[in-house]
């Protein structure tokens, strides 16, 4: 990949003298969905697929962005002192948003840069291509300009940029998983405090399989921000009767005791998901520590039902993938992963059942939807690094 990027860089800018090549991963979340902005726990891991960037400082204040994934768009230009947002569909809003956030924090870029990118995360798959690009940009800025920020800062900067520059009211999980990833480990993160621990993913005789529905989600324009708003309203109603900072502070029993304070049935269901999903995530990590992979799978399945019925972020195609996966012998658990409204499912599948899983599920999905699913046997990788 490094050679391809350097070749393209030289083609665009005359030479590749002094160019450095970087990588930041995408992520998949094993369990703990839509809990990260509700003060709950999440359990993602970084992937070995992600976004690559070749970068070099300039002597002027110009910024040149080029993506090998959007070659038809061609070279995009901006300036260090003019980082205004362009139209919503412009992919450069992700790196520019990070640069804008650095500047807001007092980290001014003294000069521009040339940046050539390539991502191998399937577009619209829900495996966090945007967070990967944000973390990559922050990592490059830190390295090239010597900015004094930690990897946790890179995650927070990426989230701030996505919230405030791109208008997507996401939680911290995606950027944190990309910035803090560790090979063969998932991250058990308390999003209320940002305290975390690495949990080795040792699935004896099984693998994590991601299935891409090929249904693209557009989260900024979707119901994601609405879900967050519903949870915030439910929280403020619950705070009239309970001393809590976030929905993640409640146990299931406490939620059932106080839920009549929420004045709308839809908000009751949204809050119920946030509370119950948080508890499921805590139990799932405990199950993994006890090598109880069967219980982990059951909790994944319950997570999907809650996301489908209470949080209503699934869609017909995803439900078909999950329902059909549950029928296949050797599938330990399967659920939607990511923000929802399309994207991917994540399943834990016994080694001997993987070929059957891909064949049976692929066939059933195509028969019912006319779409061809894609399967990725997941490898859990590290956070950002220089190639």
HUJOCOR-V229260 format. One record per backbone hydrogen bond with DSSP energy under -0.5 kcal/mol. CO is the residue of the C=O (numbers start at 1). NH is the residue of the N-H. If there is no record, write none. Layout:
co:CO nh:NH
co:CO nh:NH
This chain:
co:1 nh:5
co:2 nh:6
co:3 nh:7
co:4 nh:8
co:5 nh:9
co:6 nh:10
co:7 nh:11
co:8 nh:12
co:9 nh:13
co:10 nh:14
co:16 nh:19
co:20 nh:55
co:21 nh:387
co:22 nh:53
co:23 nh:385
co:24 nh:51
co:26 nh:47
co:28 nh:30
co:28 nh:45
co:31 nh:43
co:35 nh:38
co:35 nh:40
co:38 nh:248
co:40 nh:191
co:42 nh:189
co:43 nh:30
co:44 nh:187
co:45 nh:28
co:46 nh:381
co:49 nh:26
co:50 nh:120
co:51 nh:24
co:52 nh:118
co:53 nh:22
co:53 nh:55
co:54 nh:116
co:55 nh:20
co:56 nh:114
co:60 nh:112
co:61 nh:80
co:62 nh:113
co:63 nh:78
co:64 nh:115
co:65 nh:76
co:66 nh:68
co:66 nh:117
co:67 nh:70
co:70 nh:73
co:70 nh:74
co:71 nh:74
co:76 nh:65
co:78 nh:63
co:79 nh:82
co:82 nh:79
co:87 nh:90
co:89 nh:91
co:90 nh:93
co:91 nh:94
co:91 nh:95
co:92 nh:96
co:93 nh:97
co:94 nh:98
co:95 nh:99
co:96 nh:100
co:97 nh:101
co:98 nh:102
co:99 nh:103
co:100 nh:104
co:101 nh:105
co:102 nh:107
co:103 nh:106
co:106 nh:108
co:108 nh:110
co:112 nh:58
co:113 nh:64
co:114 nh:56
co:115 nh:66
co:116 nh:54
co:117 nh:68
co:118 nh:52
co:120 nh:122
co:122 nh:125
co:124 nh:217
co:125 nh:344
co:127 nh:27
co:128 nh:132
co:129 nh:133
co:130 nh:134
co:131 nh:135
co:132 nh:136
co:133 nh:137
co:134 nh:138
co:135 nh:139
co:136 nh:140
co:137 nh:141
co:138 nh:142
co:139 nh:143
co:140 nh:144
co:141 nh:145
co:141 nh:147
co:142 nh:146
co:147 nh:149
co:150 nh:154
co:151 nh:155
co:152 nh:156
co:153 nh:157
co:154 nh:158
co:155 nh:159
co:156 nh:160
co:157 nh:161
co:158 nh:162
co:159 nh:163
co:160 nh:164
co:161 nh:165
co:161 nh:166
co:162 nh:168
co:167 nh:169
co:168 nh:170
co:172 nh:176
co:173 nh:177
co:174 nh:178
co:175 nh:179
co:176 nh:180
co:177 nh:181
co:181 nh:383
co:182 nh:185
co:184 nh:201
co:185 nh:182
co:186 nh:188
co:186 nh:199
co:187 nh:44
co:187 nh:189
co:188 nh:197
co:189 nh:42
co:189 nh:191
co:190 nh:193
co:190 nh:194
co:190 nh:195
co:195 nh:190
co:197 nh:188
co:198 nh:200
co:199 nh:186
co:200 nh:202
co:201 nh:203
co:202 nh:204
co:203 nh:206
co:205 nh:351
co:207 nh:209
co:207 nh:349
co:208 nh:378
co:209 nh:347
co:210 nh:212
co:210 nh:376
co:211 nh:213
co:211 nh:345
co:212 nh:374
co:214 nh:216
co:215 nh:343
co:217 nh:219
co:219 nh:222
co:219 nh:224
co:223 nh:227
co:224 nh:228
co:225 nh:229
co:226 nh:230
co:227 nh:231
co:228 nh:232
co:229 nh:233
co:230 nh:234
co:231 nh:235
co:232 nh:236
co:233 nh:237
co:234 nh:238
co:235 nh:239
co:237 nh:240
co:238 nh:241
co:238 nh:242
co:242 nh:244
co:246 nh:249
co:247 nh:250
co:251 nh:255
co:252 nh:256
co:253 nh:257
co:254 nh:258
co:255 nh:259
co:258 nh:261
co:259 nh:262
co:261 nh:263
co:264 nh:268
co:265 nh:269
co:266 nh:270
co:267 nh:271
co:268 nh:272
co:269 nh:273
co:270 nh:274
co:271 nh:275
co:272 nh:276
co:273 nh:277
co:274 nh:278
co:275 nh:279
co:276 nh:280
co:277 nh:281
co:278 nh:282
co:279 nh:283
co:280 nh:284
co:281 nh:285
co:282 nh:286
co:283 nh:287
co:284 nh:288
co:285 nh:289
co:286 nh:290
co:287 nh:292
co:288 nh:291
co:291 nh:293
co:292 nh:296
co:293 nh:297
co:294 nh:298
co:295 nh:299
co:296 nh:300
co:297 nh:301
co:298 nh:302
co:299 nh:303
co:300 nh:304
co:301 nh:305
co:302 nh:306
co:303 nh:307
co:304 nh:308
co:305 nh:309
co:306 nh:310
co:306 nh:311
co:307 nh:313
co:307 nh:314
co:313 nh:341
co:315 nh:319
co:316 nh:320
co:317 nh:321
co:318 nh:322
co:319 nh:323
co:320 nh:324
co:321 nh:325
co:322 nh:326
co:323 nh:327
co:324 nh:327
co:325 nh:328
co:328 nh:331
co:330 nh:332
co:330 nh:350
co:333 nh:348
co:335 nh:346
co:337 nh:344
co:343 nh:213
co:344 nh:337
co:345 nh:211
co:346 nh:335
co:347 nh:209
co:347 nh:349
co:348 nh:332
co:348 nh:333
co:349 nh:207
co:350 nh:353
co:350 nh:354
co:351 nh:354
co:353 nh:357
co:354 nh:358
co:355 nh:359
co:356 nh:360
co:357 nh:361
co:358 nh:362
co:359 nh:363
co:360 nh:364
co:361 nh:365
co:362 nh:366
co:363 nh:367
co:364 nh:368
co:365 nh:369
co:365 nh:371
co:366 nh:370
co:371 nh:373
co:374 nh:212
co:376 nh:210
co:376 nh:378
co:379 nh:48
co:379 nh:381
co:380 nh:184
co:385 nh:23
